[in-house]
Structure formats: structure tokens, C-alpha cells
């Protein structure tokens, strides 16, 4: 039953995050496990810490590399400014706010 709930939760997460971010999240699982083991008293070697740092840096870089494309796509979806054509608004802006 737990596995079924886990798969359903994973599918919901992929739908909300998107496939690319879900894949990045999956790569964070070993780092989380490593952090939990350290919290439980494990003393890592320096090379293990370097490996965890490289993994975290790669995940951050991959996430940031996908952001500019998303920002460009969002900016084109924004409404474009429209010129004011209401003569009352051009001549007397206070009258417009009083309407």
C-alpha cells in the first residue's frame, strides 16, 4: 500500500513540478540520504563532502540553466501596454478615479 501511495505522490509531483525539475529533484535523494547519515553521527571523508558539493552545484546549475527559457516564455505572455484613448482620462485623470 505504501508503494502505491508513493507512486501516486510521485506522479502528482511530476505534474506540478514538470519533468525536468522532477528529474533534478530525484538526483537530490542521495545527497539527502548522506545528510541524514551525517546527522546520525557518520563522519564523512573529505572526498565524500567534495562529491556532495559537486552534486549540489550541478543540480543548482542545471536548475538555473533552465530558468532563462521559462522567463522568456512568460514575458511574452504578459499583456502589452495599451495607449489611453479615453479623452477624459487624458485631460483630467482625477475625473477617471472619481468614476
N, C-alpha and C positions, 0 to 999 in steps of 0.2 A: 504494500500500500504506500509506503514511503517513497519508493522509486517512482510510482505513478504520479504522486503529488510533485516530486522533484522535476519530472519531465514536463508536466503541465506548467509549473512555475517557470522553468527554463524557456519554454515556448512563449509564455507571456512576456518574459523579459526581453527576448529577441524581438518580439513585435514592438515593444515600447522603445528599446534602445536602437534597434536596427542591427543588421547582421554584422557590420564592420565593428561597431562598438561592443557587441556581444563577444565577438572573437577576441578583441583586446581584453575584455574582462576575464575570459577563460584563461588567458595567459597570466593573469594575476593570481590564480589559485595557488601555484607552487610558492609564490612569494608570501602569500598569506599563511600557508602551512609553515613555512620557515619562520615567520614572525611568531606564530603561536608556539612553536617549539622553543624559540628563544625565551618567550615569556614563561615557559615551563621549566627553564633552568639550563637549557642546552647552550653550550659555549661554542659558537661557530669559529672556524678558522678564518683568517683574513681573506683567503681566496674565495670563501663562500660569501662573505659580505660584498666582495667586489662583483661576484656573479649576480647577486641580488640587485646591486646598484645598477649594473648594466641592463638587467631585465627591466627594472623600473624606468630607467632612462629611455630604453627602446619603446616601451609602452606609451610613455608621455610623448615622445617624438612622433610616434605613429598617430596618436590621437590629435596632436597639433597639426600634423600634415594633412589631415582630412578636414580640418575646420575651415580653411580659406574657401574651399569649393562650396561648402554649405553656406558660408556667409555671403558669397557672391550670388548664389541662387536665391537666398532670402531677400537680398536688396532689390532684386528685380521684381519681387512680388509686392514690394511696398507701393502704396498709392503715390502717384505722381502729383506734384503741386499743380493747382489749377488757379488761373488768374481770377481775381474778383471782378465780376461783371455787374454786380448789383450797384446801381448808381448811388443809392442811399448809403451803402457801406463805404464807398469810396469818398464821398463828400462828408458824411457825418458818422464816424464809427460808433459814437455813443448812442445814436438812434438805433443801431443794429443790436447793441447789447440790451437796450430797453425793450425790444420787441418781445 
